[in-house]
Amino acid sequence: MAAPGGSRPGLRELVAVVAVVVMGMVSPGRALYFHLGETERKCFIEEIPDETMVIGNYRTQLFDKQREEYLPATPGLGMFVEVKDPDEKVVLSRQYGSEGRFTFTSHTPGEHQICLHSNSSKFSIFAGGMLRVHLDIQVGEHANDYAEIAAKDKLSELQLRWREERFRQTSESTNQRVLWWSIVQTLILVTIGIWQMRHLKSFFEAKKLV
């Protein structure tokens, strides 16, 4: 993960990025923290294969000048996330809360740009302070939400059973209608045959009488 946009990082951010690069050699996950100013936008580059699921988890901390430490950000403070694919097409553009999770699936292989910035200009509590963002990005199989997949599989199984039952009922109903229609057709043909025989018999009897 690289950071092409945003302000020039300090020593702490640089150390964090280097640590992430080292971790990336052994794991597809990306975890780091960075700082955002009131109107600052931070972007990262992630190499992602096509048709790959990506999950990003983040939480924010607001610097308290009185305590001189970072505290959990107020729930009213939001984070805007925008993701673009290698063709500059917007894959995700949405505002979240001060802590949350965003997901998307890549459809084009290559470098994806993931950008974050806060809506801090709407809140006086920020007051030109600094926001710390902890970000963890998981790519591919490490991004799978197995509980969600299991729930979907269970749902798919129930849907399949429901469809099979409905198909069976429809087939039985159709077969029954076809059977009754065949019986009705047979009765009609028998009735017409009897009527024709009687008509012909009456016709020949009339001819003999003449």
PENOR-V464358 format. One record per helix or strand. SS is the DSSP state (a for helix, b for strand). FROM is the first residue (numbers start at 0). TO is the last residue. If there is no record, write none. Layout:
BEGIN
{{SS;FROM;TO} {SS;FROM;TO}}
END
This chain:
BEGIN
{{b;1;1} {a;10;23} {b;29;35} {b;41;47} {b;52;63} {b;68;71} {b;78;83} {b;89;95} {b;98;104} {b;109;117} {a;119;121} {b;130;138} {a;139;142} {a;145;208}}
END
